[in-house]
Amino acid sequence: MTTRFTTKDMLDRLRRIDKSGLKARDIMILHTVIDNPGISGIDIAHKLGIPERSHIQSALYRMEALELIEDRRSPEHRRKANPAMFHALPKGRDLWDQIKPCDLSFDL
């Protein structure tokens, strides 16, 4: 059985994204981290079709500051050439649960 995804549902989800202060790219990053625990920044970029990790670095820092994701490398490894290991935090998973689409069919 398919649950209808109404225009109101879509607008409610967009409103939640807007209130969170995130951009569409941030939501794509969050989803990628949730689906791929321990993923590196370069792998996030590649999965999203972004040519360079540097193009998403500020988003990753912002999302860490908002406590949506975290880099689980030890502090002594953060300055070395060890790739990041991003994981979603409860706040990030909760946000995703509020905005994820339940179905791709829209009632327009």
CNS distance restraints for C-alpha pairs under 8 A (distance, minus, plus):
assign (resid   2 and name CA) (resid 103 and name CA) 7.20 0.50 0.50
assign (resid   3 and name CA) (resid 102 and name CA) 6.96 0.50 0.50
assign (resid   3 and name CA) (resid 103 and name CA) 6.51 0.50 0.50
assign (resid   4 and name CA) (resid 103 and name CA) 6.82 0.50 0.50
assign (resid   4 and name CA) (resid 105 and name CA) 6.79 0.50 0.50
assign (resid   4 and name CA) (resid 106 and name CA) 7.02 0.50 0.50
assign (resid   4 and name CA) (resid 107 and name CA) 7.22 0.50 0.50
assign (resid   5 and name CA) (resid   9 and name CA) 6.05 0.50 0.50
assign (resid   5 and name CA) (resid  10 and name CA) 7.09 0.50 0.50
assign (resid   5 and name CA) (resid 101 and name CA) 7.62 0.50 0.50
assign (resid   5 and name CA) (resid 102 and name CA) 6.68 0.50 0.50
assign (resid   5 and name CA) (resid 103 and name CA) 5.89 0.50 0.50
assign (resid   5 and name CA) (resid 104 and name CA) 7.16 0.50 0.50
assign (resid   5 and name CA) (resid 105 and name CA) 6.11 0.50 0.50
assign (resid   5 and name CA) (resid 106 and name CA) 5.23 0.50 0.50
assign (resid   5 and name CA) (resid 107 and name CA) 6.44 0.50 0.50
assign (resid   6 and name CA) (resid  10 and name CA) 6.40 0.50 0.50
assign (resid   6 and name CA) (resid 106 and name CA) 5.46 0.50 0.50
assign (resid   6 and name CA) (resid 107 and name CA) 4.71 0.50 0.50
assign (resid   6 and name CA) (resid 108 and name CA) 7.10 0.50 0.50
assign (resid   7 and name CA) (resid  11 and name CA) 6.12 0.50 0.50
assign (resid   7 and name CA) (resid 106 and name CA) 6.42 0.50 0.50
assign (resid   7 and name CA) (resid 107 and name CA) 5.81 0.50 0.50
assign (resid   7 and name CA) (resid 108 and name CA) 5.92 0.50 0.50
assign (resid   8 and name CA) (resid  12 and name CA) 6.02 0.50 0.50
assign (resid   9 and name CA) (resid  13 and name CA) 6.27 0.50 0.50
assign (resid  10 and name CA) (resid  14 and name CA) 6.23 0.50 0.50
assign (resid  10 and name CA) (resid 101 and name CA) 7.85 0.50 0.50
assign (resid  11 and name CA) (resid  15 and name CA) 6.05 0.50 0.50
assign (resid  12 and name CA) (resid  16 and name CA) 6.34 0.50 0.50
assign (resid  13 and name CA) (resid  17 and name CA) 6.37 0.50 0.50
assign (resid  13 and name CA) (resid  98 and name CA) 6.99 0.50 0.50
assign (resid  13 and name CA) (resid  99 and name CA) 4.77 0.50 0.50
assign (resid  13 and name CA) (resid 100 and name CA) 7.68 0.50 0.50
assign (resid  14 and name CA) (resid  18 and name CA) 6.14 0.50 0.50
assign (resid  14 and name CA) (resid  99 and name CA) 7.48 0.50 0.50
assign (resid  15 and name CA) (resid  19 and name CA) 6.08 0.50 0.50
assign (resid  16 and name CA) (resid  20 and name CA) 6.15 0.50 0.50
assign (resid  16 and name CA) (resid  98 and name CA) 7.75 0.50 0.50
assign (resid  16 and name CA) (resid  99 and name CA) 7.02 0.50 0.50
assign (resid  17 and name CA) (resid  21 and name CA) 6.68 0.50 0.50
assign (resid  17 and name CA) (resid  22 and name CA) 5.99 0.50 0.50
assign (resid  17 and name CA) (resid  23 and name CA) 7.45 0.50 0.50
assign (resid  17 and name CA) (resid  99 and name CA) 7.29 0.50 0.50
assign (resid  18 and name CA) (resid  22 and name CA) 6.33 0.50 0.50
assign (resid  18 and name CA) (resid  23 and name CA) 7.59 0.50 0.50
assign (resid  22 and name CA) (resid  26 and name CA) 5.84 0.50 0.50
assign (resid  22 and name CA) (resid  27 and name CA) 7.02 0.50 0.50
assign (resid  23 and name CA) (resid  27 and name CA) 6.58 0.50 0.50
assign (resid  24 and name CA) (resid  28 and name CA) 6.40 0.50 0.50
assign (resid  25 and name CA) (resid  29 and name CA) 6.21 0.50 0.50
assign (resid  26 and name CA) (resid  30 and name CA) 6.11 0.50 0.50
assign (resid  26 and name CA) (resid  59 and name CA) 6.32 0.50 0.50
assign (resid  26 and name CA) (resid  63 and name CA) 7.64 0.50 0.50
assign (resid  27 and name CA) (resid  31 and name CA) 6.17 0.50 0.50
assign (resid  28 and name CA) (resid  32 and name CA) 6.20 0.50 0.50
assign (resid  28 and name CA) (resid  48 and name CA) 7.61 0.50 0.50
assign (resid  29 and name CA) (resid  33 and name CA) 6.18 0.50 0.50
assign (resid  29 and name CA) (resid  44 and name CA) 6.84 0.50 0.50
assign (resid  29 and name CA) (resid  48 and name CA) 7.86 0.50 0.50
assign (resid  30 and name CA) (resid  34 and name CA) 6.17 0.50 0.50
assign (resid  30 and name CA) (resid  68 and name CA) 7.73 0.50 0.50
assign (resid  30 and name CA) (resid  69 and name CA) 7.54 0.50 0.50
assign (resid  30 and name CA) (resid  88 and name CA) 7.27 0.50 0.50
assign (resid  30 and name CA) (resid  92 and name CA) 7.09 0.50 0.50
assign (resid  30 and name CA) (resid  96 and name CA) 7.65 0.50 0.50
assign (resid  31 and name CA) (resid  35 and name CA) 6.15 0.50 0.50
assign (resid  31 and name CA) (resid  96 and name CA) 7.28 0.50 0.50
assign (resid  32 and name CA) (resid  36 and name CA) 5.97 0.50 0.50
assign (resid  32 and name CA) (resid  44 and name CA) 6.60 0.50 0.50
assign (resid  32 and name CA) (resid  47 and name CA) 7.76 0.50 0.50
assign (resid  33 and name CA) (resid  37 and name CA) 5.67 0.50 0.50
assign (resid  33 and name CA) (resid  38 and name CA) 7.51 0.50 0.50
assign (resid  33 and name CA) (resid  39 and name CA) 6.46 0.50 0.50
assign (resid  33 and name CA) (resid  44 and name CA) 7.47 0.50 0.50
assign (resid  33 and name CA) (resid  69 and name CA) 7.79 0.50 0.50
assign (resid  33 and name CA) (resid  86 and name CA) 6.43 0.50 0.50
assign (resid  33 and name CA) (resid  87 and name CA) 5.96 0.50 0.50
assign (resid  33 and name CA) (resid  88 and name CA) 6.10 0.50 0.50
assign (resid  34 and name CA) (resid  87 and name CA) 6.85 0.50 0.50
assign (resid  34 and name CA) (resid  88 and name CA) 5.58 0.50 0.50
assign (resid  34 and name CA) (resid  93 and name CA) 7.21 0.50 0.50
assign (resid  36 and name CA) (resid  87 and name CA) 7.95 0.50 0.50
assign (resid  37 and name CA) (resid  85 and name CA) 7.65 0.50 0.50
assign (resid  37 and name CA) (resid  86 and name CA) 6.43 0.50 0.50
assign (resid  37 and name CA) (resid  87 and name CA) 5.02 0.50 0.50
assign (resid  37 and name CA) (resid  88 and name CA) 7.21 0.50 0.50
assign (resid  38 and name CA) (resid  72 and name CA) 7.87 0.50 0.50
assign (resid  38 and name CA) (resid  84 and name CA) 7.72 0.50 0.50
assign (resid  38 and name CA) (resid  85 and name CA) 4.24 0.50 0.50
assign (resid  38 and name CA) (resid  86 and name CA) 4.84 0.50 0.50
assign (resid  38 and name CA) (resid  87 and name CA) 5.52 0.50 0.50
assign (resid  39 and name CA) (resid  43 and name CA) 6.33 0.50 0.50
assign (resid  39 and name CA) (resid  44 and name CA) 6.72 0.50 0.50
assign (resid  39 and name CA) (resid  84 and name CA) 7.21 0.50 0.50
assign (resid  39 and name CA) (resid  85 and name CA) 5.30 0.50 0.50
assign (resid  39 and name CA) (resid  86 and name CA) 5.38 0.50 0.50
assign (resid  39 and name CA) (resid  87 and name CA) 7.38 0.50 0.50
assign (resid  40 and name CA) (resid  44 and name CA) 6.27 0.50 0.50
assign (resid  40 and name CA) (resid  83 and name CA) 5.66 0.50 0.50
assign (resid  40 and name CA) (resid  84 and name CA) 4.75 0.50 0.50
assign (resid  40 and name CA) (resid  85 and name CA) 5.21 0.50 0.50
assign (resid  40 and name CA) (resid  86 and name CA) 6.19 0.50 0.50
assign (resid  41 and name CA) (resid  45 and name CA) 6.27 0.50 0.50
assign (resid  41 and name CA) (resid  53 and name CA) 5.83 0.50 0.50
assign (resid  41 and name CA) (resid  56 and name CA) 7.86 0.50 0.50
assign (resid  41 and name CA) (resid  57 and name CA) 7.57 0.50 0.50
assign (resid  41 and name CA) (resid  60 and name CA) 7.99 0.50 0.50
assign (resid  41 and name CA) (resid  83 and name CA) 7.33 0.50 0.50
assign (resid  41 and name CA) (resid  84 and name CA) 6.22 0.50 0.50
assign (resid  41 and name CA) (resid  85 and name CA) 7.90 0.50 0.50
assign (resid  41 and name CA) (resid  86 and name CA) 7.61 0.50 0.50
assign (resid  42 and name CA) (resid  46 and name CA) 6.22 0.50 0.50
assign (resid  42 and name CA) (resid  52 and name CA) 7.02 0.50 0.50
assign (resid  42 and name CA) (resid  53 and name CA) 4.88 0.50 0.50
assign (resid  43 and name CA) (resid  47 and name CA) 6.07 0.50 0.50
assign (resid  44 and name CA) (resid  48 and name CA) 6.28 0.50 0.50
assign (resid  44 and name CA) (resid  53 and name CA) 7.76 0.50 0.50
assign (resid  45 and name CA) (resid  49 and name CA) 6.13 0.50 0.50
assign (resid  45 and name CA) (resid  50 and name CA) 4.77 0.50 0.50
assign (resid  45 and name CA) (resid  51 and name CA) 6.60 0.50 0.50
assign (resid  45 and name CA) (resid  52 and name CA) 6.39 0.50 0.50
assign (resid  45 and name CA) (resid  53 and name CA) 5.46 0.50 0.50
assign (resid  45 and name CA) (resid  55 and name CA) 7.97 0.50 0.50
assign (resid  45 and name CA) (resid  56 and name CA) 7.05 0.50 0.50
assign (resid  46 and name CA) (resid  50 and name CA) 5.69 0.50 0.50
assign (resid  46 and name CA) (resid  51 and name CA) 6.62 0.50 0.50
assign (resid  46 and name CA) (resid  52 and name CA) 7.86 0.50 0.50
assign (resid  50 and name CA) (resid  55 and name CA) 7.24 0.50 0.50
assign (resid  51 and name CA) (resid  55 and name CA) 7.78 0.50 0.50
assign (resid  52 and name CA) (resid  56 and name CA) 7.73 0.50 0.50
assign (resid  53 and name CA) (resid  57 and name CA) 6.20 0.50 0.50
assign (resid  54 and name CA) (resid  58 and name CA) 7.77 0.50 0.50
assign (resid  56 and name CA) (resid  60 and name CA) 6.30 0.50 0.50
assign (resid  57 and name CA) (resid  61 and name CA) 6.31 0.50 0.50
assign (resid  58 and name CA) (resid  62 and name CA) 6.09 0.50 0.50
assign (resid  59 and name CA) (resid  63 and name CA) 6.03 0.50 0.50
assign (resid  60 and name CA) (resid  64 and name CA) 6.14 0.50 0.50
assign (resid  60 and name CA) (resid  69 and name CA) 7.95 0.50 0.50
assign (resid  61 and name CA) (resid  65 and name CA) 6.20 0.50 0.50
assign (resid  62 and name CA) (resid  66 and name CA) 6.22 0.50 0.50
assign (resid  63 and name CA) (resid  67 and name CA) 6.23 0.50 0.50
assign (resid  63 and name CA) (resid  68 and name CA) 5.40 0.50 0.50
assign (resid  63 and name CA) (resid  69 and name CA) 5.97 0.50 0.50
assign (resid  64 and name CA) (resid  68 and name CA) 5.89 0.50 0.50
assign (resid  64 and name CA) (resid  69 and name CA) 5.09 0.50 0.50
assign (resid  64 and name CA) (resid  70 and name CA) 5.43 0.50 0.50
assign (resid  64 and name CA) (resid  71 and name CA) 7.76 0.50 0.50
assign (resid  67 and name CA) (resid  89 and name CA) 6.63 0.50 0.50
assign (resid  67 and name CA) (resid  91 and name CA) 6.60 0.50 0.50
assign (resid  67 and name CA) (resid  92 and name CA) 7.17 0.50 0.50
assign (resid  68 and name CA) (resid  88 and name CA) 6.04 0.50 0.50
assign (resid  68 and name CA) (resid  89 and name CA) 5.29 0.50 0.50
assign (resid  68 and name CA) (resid  90 and name CA) 7.23 0.50 0.50
assign (resid  68 and name CA) (resid  91 and name CA) 5.36 0.50 0.50
assign (resid  68 and name CA) (resid  92 and name CA) 3.93 0.50 0.50
assign (resid  68 and name CA) (resid  93 and name CA) 7.53 0.50 0.50
assign (resid  69 and name CA) (resid  86 and name CA) 6.47 0.50 0.50
assign (resid  69 and name CA) (resid  87 and name CA) 5.49 0.50 0.50
assign (resid  69 and name CA) (resid  88 and name CA) 4.28 0.50 0.50
assign (resid  69 and name CA) (resid  89 and name CA) 5.08 0.50 0.50
assign (resid  69 and name CA) (resid  92 and name CA) 6.34 0.50 0.50
assign (resid  70 and name CA) (resid  85 and name CA) 7.93 0.50 0.50
assign (resid  70 and name CA) (resid  86 and name CA) 5.45 0.50 0.50
assign (resid  70 and name CA) (resid  87 and name CA) 5.45 0.50 0.50
assign (resid  70 and name CA) (resid  88 and name CA) 6.44 0.50 0.50
assign (resid  70 and name CA) (resid  89 and name CA) 6.71 0.50 0.50
assign (resid  71 and name CA) (resid  84 and name CA) 5.86 0.50 0.50
assign (resid  71 and name CA) (resid  85 and name CA) 5.15 0.50 0.50
assign (resid  71 and name CA) (resid  86 and name CA) 4.50 0.50 0.50
assign (resid  71 and name CA) (resid  87 and name CA) 6.50 0.50 0.50
assign (resid  72 and name CA) (resid  84 and name CA) 7.30 0.50 0.50
assign (resid  72 and name CA) (resid  85 and name CA) 5.43 0.50 0.50
assign (resid  72 and name CA) (resid  86 and name CA) 6.37 0.50 0.50
assign (resid  72 and name CA) (resid  87 and name CA) 7.21 0.50 0.50
assign (resid  73 and name CA) (resid  77 and name CA) 6.12 0.50 0.50
assign (resid  73 and name CA) (resid  78 and name CA) 6.27 0.50 0.50
assign (resid  73 and name CA) (resid  84 and name CA) 6.35 0.50 0.50
assign (resid  73 and name CA) (resid  85 and name CA) 6.14 0.50 0.50
assign (resid  74 and name CA) (resid  78 and name CA) 6.60 0.50 0.50
assign (resid  75 and name CA) (resid  79 and name CA) 7.82 0.50 0.50
assign (resid  76 and name CA) (resid  80 and name CA) 7.71 0.50 0.50
assign (resid  77 and name CA) (resid  81 and name CA) 7.69 0.50 0.50
assign (resid  77 and name CA) (resid  82 and name CA) 6.34 0.50 0.50
assign (resid  78 and name CA) (resid  82 and name CA) 6.93 0.50 0.50
assign (resid  78 and name CA) (resid  84 and name CA) 7.67 0.50 0.50
assign (resid  88 and name CA) (resid  92 and name CA) 5.71 0.50 0.50
assign (resid  88 and name CA) (resid  93 and name CA) 6.33 0.50 0.50
assign (resid  89 and name CA) (resid  93 and name CA) 6.32 0.50 0.50
assign (resid  90 and name CA) (resid  94 and name CA) 5.96 0.50 0.50
assign (resid  91 and name CA) (resid  95 and name CA) 6.20 0.50 0.50
assign (resid  92 and name CA) (resid  96 and name CA) 6.22 0.50 0.50
assign (resid  93 and name CA) (resid  97 and name CA) 6.14 0.50 0.50
assign (resid  94 and name CA) (resid  98 and name CA) 6.39 0.50 0.50
assign (resid  95 and name CA) (resid  99 and name CA) 6.43 0.50 0.50
assign (resid  96 and name CA) (resid 100 and name CA) 5.54 0.50 0.50
